[in-house]
Amino acid sequence: MVGTAIAGQKFEASSILNAPLLEYLIHHSPTFGRPGAGPGIAVSFILVAIACAFTALCYAELASMIPIAGSAYTYTYATMGELIAWIIGWDLILEYAVSNMAVGVGFSEHVVNLFQWFGVTLPYKWSFPAYLPSGSDKFPPGWHMGFNLPAFLVVMILTVLLVRGIRESAEANNAMVLLKIAAILIFVIAGSYFVHPQNWKPFTPNGWPGVLTGGSIIFFTYIGFDSVSTAAEEARNPQRDLPIGIIATLVICTILYISVVVVLTGIEHWNTAVMGSAAPVVNVLALLKLHWVRLAVLFGAMMGMISSLLVFQLGQARVWFAMSRDGLLPKAFGHVHRRFRTPDVATWVAGFVVGVPAGLLDIGTLADLSNIGTLFAFALVAGGVLILRYKQPDRPRAFRAPGGPLAPIMTILTCLLLMAGLPIINWMRFFVWLIIGLFIYILYSRHHSEFAAGEIVKAK
């Protein structure tokens, strides 16, 4: 995703559908692709961090109103009712599923690099997505006969492990985080010796449109930050500790991200094929022939991606399980394995729903769809905070976002701005997803939910 954000996307034919929404609204013209942020991707990361900071404060306030841990679905179901909860839950399914598809594609690119490090070249047909909108040096744009087997296999292997029962461990997660940070620091330190400052000029080659488009793409890298906000009930002094925890997390992540892209764009000019790949960091290290550094970065990145895949596949199954428990999805999704005591049906379905598209689609298409779903969910949560402040001003809150209505309003505005940086075709796909969800709700969910069951009991 970072490579696409830096280098942009180019298509053979101009199209309105490929134009970022805001750019089309301003210029009213089709485009041959999306402008890259170039070295200005560092500014994109700052923009996204600001949007995420406001969003996390809203999440923290909503989480502090509910005496149980959970996701945005749990909070909205308890505070804003069934229909909004359904929309959020349906949106979370999109977010978790598509983000893991994108991570799977990125993992595959790193597997290819790892085999190349040992002198083995995997068949291109079975290590590239079947759909490449911009093409590559091996395939023309569009569909080709093939399947991204490493992306599919990693998802299915982790699905088997989740069905058998893998529990989240603070120690294991801490180890994964340390490995990821170590990989980043190794690249930044080693790569800094090969930086050519002239590659940073011009810093924003495509101006503000490039920076905004870059932010809309790399928003994906911040998904999961909101988990900090779910600790509202456990914090000793939530009004003080939560903002510190949220802002510190975002500042540290942003500094690390910016360090990587500043060094990366200093080593290689932003407008090259290497920068536009799914794994620009390891590909740049391959060009520099820093073999051991490349191996260390590969290992750290792959461990980080496995950790992300596990957490989001686990989270996705939990959302499906919760929605099934509430009657919004068929009871089969709430089935628990007799021996392993895990939601096996939801986990298997989630595995195939993620694994098969990961073998077919490219990372840019998947990241865009995940981003628009997540940004929409964040905007809904912020809207919910505003509504609850008006309707239930006296409801107990362990934490209240500072600045009055500033945090929720800024969340909505920044999320809409970043959504406007995504292509029109992505908006269309998202609306189709929402319409499908509303049809399912109208035809099935509202007749089988807990609210519907309660109405039947009252009628009797």
N, C-alpha and C positions, 0 to 999 in steps of 0.2 A: 504493500500500500504506500509506503514511504517513497519507493521508486516512482510509482505512478504520480504521486503528488508533486515530486520534484520535476520530473521530465514531462508531465502531462500525457495526454492521449491523442494519437493522430489516427484519422480514418481516411480511406481512399476517396470517399465521396462525401460531399457536404450534406448535412441533415439538420433539420430543426430539432429532431428528437435527441441528438447528441449534444445540443447546446445547453450549458448551464442555464437554469431558469432565469436567474437575475440578469445574466448577460443578454438573453433573448428579449426580456422585457425592456431592456434599455436600448438595444440596437435593432431589434426586430429582423434579424437575419440568421440564416442557417450557419453552421460551423463545420469545419473539418476535424474538430476534436475539442479537447479541453486544454486551456493554457496551463503550463507547468509553473510552479512557484519559484523554481530555481533555488538559489541560496536563500531566498526570502522565505523558504519553508520554516525557518526559525521563527519568523513573525507569525506564521500560521499556527505553530505550536503554542505560542503565547495567547493568541486569540482563542483557541480551543480551551486552554487551561482556564481562562477567565470565565468562559461559558460553563465549564464543568464546576467551577467553584460556586457559582450562584446555584447551579442545579443541586449540588451536594447539600447546600444549606437547606434547600426546600425538602430534599429527601429526609434530612435529619429531623426537621420539624414534623413531617408526616409520620416518620418512624416513632418519634417520641410520644405520639398520641395513641399508639397501639401497644398494648402490653405484651406482645409476642414478637419474636424475630420473624422476618420474612422478606418477600420481594415487594416490588411496587404493586403487584397483583393483590397480595394479602392486604396491603394498606388501603388500596382503593376500594376493595370489596367491603372492608370494615367501615369506611368513612363516606364513600360516595355512591355506593349502590352497585347493583348487579351489572347493568349495561356498561357503565364506564369500566368496571372491573373486567368485563369480557373483552372490551376493546384493548385495554392494557395487556391482559393475558395473551390475547391473540397477537398483539404487537411484540410481546416478549418472546413468544415462540419464534417469530420471524427474526428477532434480534439474536437470540441464542443460536438458532439453527444456522442462519446465514453467516454469522461471525465465525462459527466453528468451521463452516465450509471454507471460508477465506483462510483461516489459520491452517486448515488441512492442506490447502494448495501451497501456502508458504512453506509448510513443513516438507512437502514433496520436493520443492526447489532446493531445500537444504539437504535432503537425502541424496538428490542427484549430485550436489556439490561434494557431499561426503564420499560417495563412491568414486567421484573423479579424483579426490585427494588420494585414494588408494589405487588410482590408475584404471578404474573400471568405468566404462561409459554405458549407462542404462539405455535401452531402446527408447528413442524419442517418442515413438508411437504410444508407449505405455507409461510415459513419465511427464506428458504434457496434457493440459485439458483439451477436450474435444472441440471446445469453442474458444477461439481467440479473436476478439473483435478487431484488434490492431495487427494481428498476425505476428510472426516472429521470423528469425532467420531460417527456420526449418519449415514453417508452414505459412501458407497465404492467409489473409484475414477470413474469418468466418469459421464454419464447421469443417472438421476433417475426421477421418477414421482413426480413432484412438481413444484412450481412457487413461486418466491420471491414477494409475494403480497405487503408488505410495500414499496418496491422499486418502483414497478409499480404505486401504488396509489399516492405516494408523487409527482411523475412526472406528473401524470394526473391532480391532484388537482392544481398544479402550472400552468399547461397548461391552465386550465379554467380561472384562475386569470389573466394570461397574455393576453388571448383573450379578457377578459372584460376590460383590460387596466390598468396595474400596471406600474407606472412610477418610474424610478430610483430616489432616493432621497438621497442627500448628508447626511442629518441628519440620515436617516434610515441606510445607509451604515456605517456611523461612529458608530452608536449604535451597529450594528452587529460586527464590528471590535473590539470594546471595550469588548463586551461579549466574543468573541473568545480569546482575550488576557487575560481577567480575568480568563477564564477556564484554560488556559495554566499555568498561574502563580499559581493558586490554586493547580493544580496537582504537579508542580515543588516544591512548598514549602511543601505541605503535604507529597509528596512522598519521599522527601530528607531524612526524618527521618527513612525510611525503606531501605535505600541503603546499599548493601553489596559489598564493593569494590572488593572482590574476583570474583564477577560476571563479572568484566571488564577484566579478564585475561583468555586467551589472548585477547588483544584489537582487533586485526584483525585475527580471527581464520582461515579465508580462504585467507589471504593475499590480494594482489592487485586485483585478479579476483573478490573476494567478495566485495571489496570497489567499483569497477567499476560497477558490477551488481547492487549493492545497489543504486548507483547514477542513473543508467538507470531506475530503478523502481521509486525512490522517486522524479525524475524530475517532475512528475505529480503535486507535491505539490507547484511548483513554477509557474504553468500555470496561466496567468493573470497578472504577474508582468509587462509585456510590456505595459500595459495600461498607465503607468506613461509617456511613451515616446510620447503618442499622445498629450501631453500638450505643445509641442514645440512652437506652435504659440501663446499660451496664456502666456508663461513665459516672465517676464520682461527682463531678461538677460539669454536667453536659453543656451548660450555657457558656462555659469557658473552654472546656476540653475539646468539644466537637469542632468548633471553628479552627482551633489550633491544629487538630489532627487532620482535618480536611485540607486546609491551606498548605500545611507542611508536606502532606502526601503529594499534592499537585505541584508544589514548587520543586520538590526533589525529582519527580518524574519529568517535569518540564526541563529542568537543567540537564538531566541525563539525555533526554531526547535531542535537545538543542546541541549538546556537545557532539553527539553522533552525526547529526546532519551538517553541522558546520565543518567538521573534519571530512566527512564524505564528499561534500560539494567542493571542498578545497583540494581533494585528491584528484577527482575526476570532474570534467566539465558537466554541468547539469543536463545538457541536451545531447546525451549519447544513449545508445542501446543498452549499455550496461546499467545506467542509472534508471532506466525504465523497466528493469526486470523485477521479478518477485522477490529476489534476494540480492539487492544491490551491494550490501556491505561485504558479503563473502565473495561476490563476483569481483569487486574491486580488489580485495585482498589476493584473489587468484591472479589478477593482472600484475599486481606488485610482486608476485612470487613470495609472499610472506606465508609460507606453507604451515608453519607451526602456529602462527597467530591465527591463521584461517581455521585450523582445526579446533583451537580453543574457542573461537567465536562460534563456530558451527555447533560445538557441543553445548555451550551455554544457551545459544538460541534455540536449539532443538529441545533441551530440557524445559525451557520456558514455554515453548509452544505445547509440549505435552501437558504441562501443568495447566495451561489455559484451556486446552481441549477437555481435560478431565473435569475441571471446575464447571465449565459451561455445559458440558453434556450432563453432568450431575444436576446442575441448576435447571436445565431444560426439562429433564424428567420430573423434577420436583414441581415445576409449574404445571405440567400436564397432569401429574398426580393430584395436585391441589384443585385444579379445575374439574377433574373427574369426581373428586370427593364432594365438591359443591354442586355437582349435577350438570355442569356446563359442557362437559365432554362425556362420552360413553364410559360406563363403569369399568370397562375392560382396561382403560388406562390407569385405573386405581388398583389393579390386581397386584398382589404382593406374593413373591416367590415363597413357597413353603419352607424351603431349606435356607435360602440366603436372606430372606426377609427384605428384599429390595423390590421396587416397582419394575418388575422385569418386562412387562409388555410395553410400558411407556419408554423404557430404556432401549429396547430393541427397535421400536418404531423410530425413536429419535436417532438411533444409529444409522438406520437405512435412509431416513429423511436427510441426514447430513452427508453420509458417505457417498451416495450415488451422485448427487449434484456436485460434490467436491471433485469427483472424477471427470465431470463434464464441463464445468464452467471455469472461467478465468478469475483471478483474484480481484481485479478491478470491479467487475460486474457485481461480485458477491459483497465486497466491502461497501459499495455504494448503497446496496439494498439494506444491509445491516445498519448503516449510518442513518438513513432516513427513518427507519423504524425506531431506532433508539432515540433520535432527536425528537420525534413525535411523542414518544412515551414521556420523555423528560418535560416537554412543554405541557402535556396533560397533567403530570404530577404538580407542576408549578401552578397551573390553573386550579387544581384541586386545593392547594394551600390557600390561594386567594378566596375561593368559595367558602372553605371551612372557617377562615378568619371572619368572614361576614356572617355566616349562618350559625357558627358555634364559637363565638368569641371567648366564652367562659370555659370551654372544655380544657381540662388540664393538659399542659404541654411541658415535658421535661426540658425541651429546648425550643426556642423561638428564633427564627432567622432574624438577625439584626437589620436595622434600617427600614423597619416597617414593611411596606409592599415592594421595596427595592429589589430584593432577591428574586421573588417569583416573577416580577415584571421583566427584569433583566434576563432571567432564564428563558422566558417565552420569546423575547426579542432576539437574543443571541442564537437560540435554537432555530428560529425561523430564518435568520440570516444565513446560518450554515446550511440549512435545508435548501435555500435558494441558490447555493453554489453547486448543487447536484444537477445532473442532466434531466431534461424533461422526460425522457424515456423511463428514468428511475421513478419519477413521480407517478407516471402512469402505472408502472408495475406495482407500486405501493398502494395506489387506490384500488387496483384490481384485488390485491390481497385483502384490503379492508372490506371491500364489497362481498368477497367470498365469506369472510368472517361474519359479517352482518346477516347474510343468508343462513349460515349455519345456526347463528343465534336465534333468528326468527323461526326457523323450521324445526330446530331441535332443542337448543339449550334452554330457552325461556320456558319450555313445557316440562323440562326435567330437573330444573334447578331447585335448590332448597326453598327459594321464595315461592315457586310454583307449588311445591309440596305443602308449604305452610298455608297457601291460599285454599288448597283442596281440603286440608284439615279444618280450616275455619268454616268452609262451606258445609261440611258435614255436621 
